[in-house]
C-alpha cells in the first residue's frame, strides 16, 4: 500500500530545503473547505483538529463580500459566551502556527467554498501562500462513496509532482469530471510552482450527513504520518466509536440497510484479499522476504547459516 513507502522525515526536510530567504520559516499549507469538497464535514473537522491542537493564530481573512452569495451560503446567528447575539458570516480564514519539534511551520486555510469569482479567489490564496513562504500544500477533502461504515475508512493521496509521489507513496491523479475549489486550487498551485498533495477520505454515502468523525480520524492519521507529528486523538477516537455504534444500531433496525451494509462489507473484503490482485501478491511476497531475512539475521547474524566468514 502507499503508506509502506512513506518517508515523512524526507518530506519535511524537502519542504525546509525549498524555503526562500525570508523572516518566516518554510511552511506547509493545510487546506479544507466546507461544501462540495467536504462530505460529512470530515475534511474541515480534520484540519480544525490540527489548528486547535497547535493553537494556530489567525493572520488573515479573505474578503467575504467579494466571493460569497449569502442566499446560497447563508450567515448564521448564535449567542456568544456573554449571551450577546452574533451573526457569523461565511468566510475563509488563514492561520499560522509552529509545528512542534519540526523544521517547518503550518499555514492553515479553513473556510466555505466560494460561490463565485473562483479564479480571483484562487489568486488571492496563492498570494498568501507566497507571502507565508509556503513550499507545499496539502488539500484535504472528503467524498461520498459506496463504502461500509464498519470497515476502516479508505483514504487516497495523489500529486502531480513525481518527486512527492515517490517520497510519500502518492498516486498520480486520474479523476476527470466536475471539480470543486480544491481541484482548482491544486492545479493553480502546481502552475505557480508550489507542489500540492490531495488527500481524500471516502465517506459512506448512506450516512453522509455531518459529522463524520470516523472519516475525520482517518484523515488526521494520514496527515500525522505525512508531517511526522502526533496529536491527541482520544476525543475524536471516542466520538468515532460512538458514531459507528450508532450507525450499527440504525442498521439493525432496518433489514434493507443491514443487507446493503453486508453487501458493501463483502465487496470491500473481497478486494482486500491477498489473492485479489497481482499487486497484492507482490506486496505479500515482499513482506514475507523481509520477515524471512530479519529472522535469519536475528538467529544467525549478518552472515546467515552455513557462512564461515567472520562477522564484522
N, C-alpha and C positions, 0 to 999 in steps of 0.2 A: 504493500500500500504506500501511498505518498509519504506518510509520516515517517516511514523507515529511513528515508534518505534526508530527512530534515536536519539541517545544521543551523540552529538559531544563533549560535555564537558567531559564526561566519557572517550571518545576515546583519547582526548588529555592527560588527567591525566594518562590513561593507558600507553601511549607511554612514558610520562615523568617518570613514575614509573619503567619502564623497563630499563631505561638508565644505562649504566655501568659507573664505575668510570673513568672519562675522563675529559680532559680540555675542551672538546666540549660538548655542551648540547645535550640531546637526540633529534633525528630528525626523521621526516617523509620524505620519498623519493617519489617524483613525477616523473613518467617515461612516455615518449612518443617517438615513433619512426615514422618517415615518411616511407611510403612504404605500404606493405601488411596490416599492422595493422591500417591504418590511412586513411580511406575513406574521400575524400574531405579535407584532412589535418586538420580535425576537432580536433583531439586529440592534435596534435602538437601546433595548434593555441591556444587551451585552456590552455595548460601548459605554453606556452610562455606568456600568459596574466599575470599569477602569477609571473613568472620570471621577467618580465618588471616592474610590479607594485611594487614588493618588492625590486627592484634594486639588484638582485642576482649577486654575484661576481663569475667570472669564477675561478675555483680552479683546474681544470684538464681537460685533453682531452685524449680519447682513441687513441692509435697509429693507424692512419688510414690505413697505408700500410699493416698492419697485417690482416685486416678484410674486405677490400673492393676491388671489381673488378671494376676498373674505366671505363671499357667498358659497364658495367651494370649500375653503379651509377656514371654517368659522372660528372666531375668538371664543374663549370660554370664560365663565365667571366663577370665582371662588372667593373664599374668605381666607385672609392671611392669619398668622398666629395671634394677631391683635384683634381679630374679628372684623377687620376692615374689608369691604367689598373691593375686589381687584379683578380687572379684565386682563386676561393673558392672550396676547396676540400670537398667531403662528409666526415663527421666525426661525432663523438659522444662527446658532451661536458658536463662537470659536473660543476654545480653551487651550491653555498651555500648561504643562507640568513637567517635572523631572521624574524620570522613571528610576525607581530605587535601584542602586547597585548596577547602573547601566551607563555606557559611554554616550548614550543619546537621550534626547527628550522626546516628549509626545505632544503633538498638536491634535486636538480632538474637535471634530465637527459634529454637532448634533442639531438636527432641525427637522423641518417638514418639507417634503418635496415641493418645489415651487410650482406655481400654476402656469406662469408664462415667462418669456424672455430667458429661456434656458441658456442660450449662448452667453448673454451678458452675465448671468448668474455664475456660470462656469468660469468665465474670465475673472470675475471678482474673487472667487475662492482660490483659483490658482495664483492670483496675485498675492493673496495672503500666504499661500504656501511658499512662494519665492521669498517674501519678506521674512518668514519664520525659519528659513534655512531647512525646509523640508526636503528630504532626499529620497523618500519612498512613501507611497500611500497605500494603506490597506482599506479597501472598500468593503464594507460589511453589509450583507443583505440576507433576506430570507424569502423563500417562495413556497407556495402551496404545492404539495406533491402527493403521489399515491404511495405513501409510506405508513407503516403502522406505528402507533404511539408507544407500543410496548417494546420496541427494539431501540437500540442506540440511534440517535438522530444522525442521518448522513450529512456530511459537510463536503464541499468541494472547494479547492483552491486553484485558481488559474492566474496566468500572467502572460502578457505579450513580450516580456523580457526573458530571453533564453537563459541568461545567467541566473536570474531568480528562480526560474523553473528547475534548473539543475541544483541549485543550492537548497531549495525548500521542497523539492519533490512536487512542484505545482504542475498543472496541466496547461496545455495551450487551449485557450477558449475556443469552442466550436459553435456556440449558440448564434443563431441568426433569427431575427424577428424583432417585434416591438421591444423597446427598452425604456428604462426609467432614467432618472437623473444620475444614478450610479454608473450606468453604461456610458452615458455622455461624458461624465467626468473622467472615467477610466481612459477613454480614447483621447480626450483633450490633454490629460496629464502626460500620457505617453508622447504625444506630439510636442509637448512643452519640455520634454527631457526629464520628467520626473517619473520613474518607473512605478507601476502600480501592480497590486495584487488584489484579486477579487475573491472574497471569502463568502460562501453562501451556505445556509442551512436549509434543509428540506423539512417543512412543517406539515404534519398530517392534515390533509385538506378538510377532513370531517370534523376537526377541532381547530380550525384555523383562526378563530377569534382570539383577541388579546385577553390575557397574556399567554405566552407560550414558553414557560420557564425551562422546560427540558431542551428546547432548541437554543435558547439563550445560553444555557450552561454549555452546550456543545460548542458554540461559537467562542465563549470565554476560554474554554480549554484549548482550543486551536490557537487563539491569539496568545495565550500564555506560552505555548510551546514555541510560537514564532518569535516572540520577543524575549524568551528566556526569563520569564517572570512568574511569580505566583501570587495570587490574591486570595483572600478568604472567601471560599465558595460555600461555606456552611449554610448560610441562609438561602442561597439560590438552590443548593442541592436539596434542602428540605422542602422548599417550595416545589421543585420539580417532582420530587417523590409524591408529594400530596396531590399535585396535578395529575400524575399518572394513576394514582389510586382512584381519584375522582372520575377519570375517563373510563377506567376499568369498570367502575360501578354503573356508569351510564350504559356501557356496552352490555353488561349482564342483564340490564332491564329491557333491552331491545334486541330480540333474536336476530333481526336482519343486520343490525350494526355489528353484533358479535360475529356473525358469519362472515361479514365483509372484512373485519379486522383479522379473522383467522386466515382468510384468503391472502391478505396482504402479508401476513407473517410467513405463510408458506412460500409465497413468491420471493420474499427477501431472503429467507433461509436457504432456498434452493440456489440463488445466485451467489451465495457466500460459501457454498460447499467447496472444499479444496479441489474436487474434480470438475467444478463448473467451468473452468476456462484454462487455457494453456498458460496464461499469466499467473493464475493461482497456483498451478502445478509447479511452475518455475520458482515462485516465491517460497512455497513449502519446501522444495528441494534445497534451495539456498539456505533456508533456516536450518534444515537438517544437517547440512555440511558444516555450518558454523557451530552447531551444538556438538557434532562429532569431533571437530578439530579442538574445541575447548576441552572436551573430556580427555582427549589424548594428551593435551598439554598438562591438564591437572594431574593425570595419572603417571605420565612418563617424562614430563619436562618438554623442552622445545624439540628434542631430537626424536621423540617417538620410540615405540618399542622396537627392539632389534637394531637400533642405531648405536654403534660402539664409539662414535665420536664424542670427545669430552664436551660437556656443557660449558658455554662461555659464561 
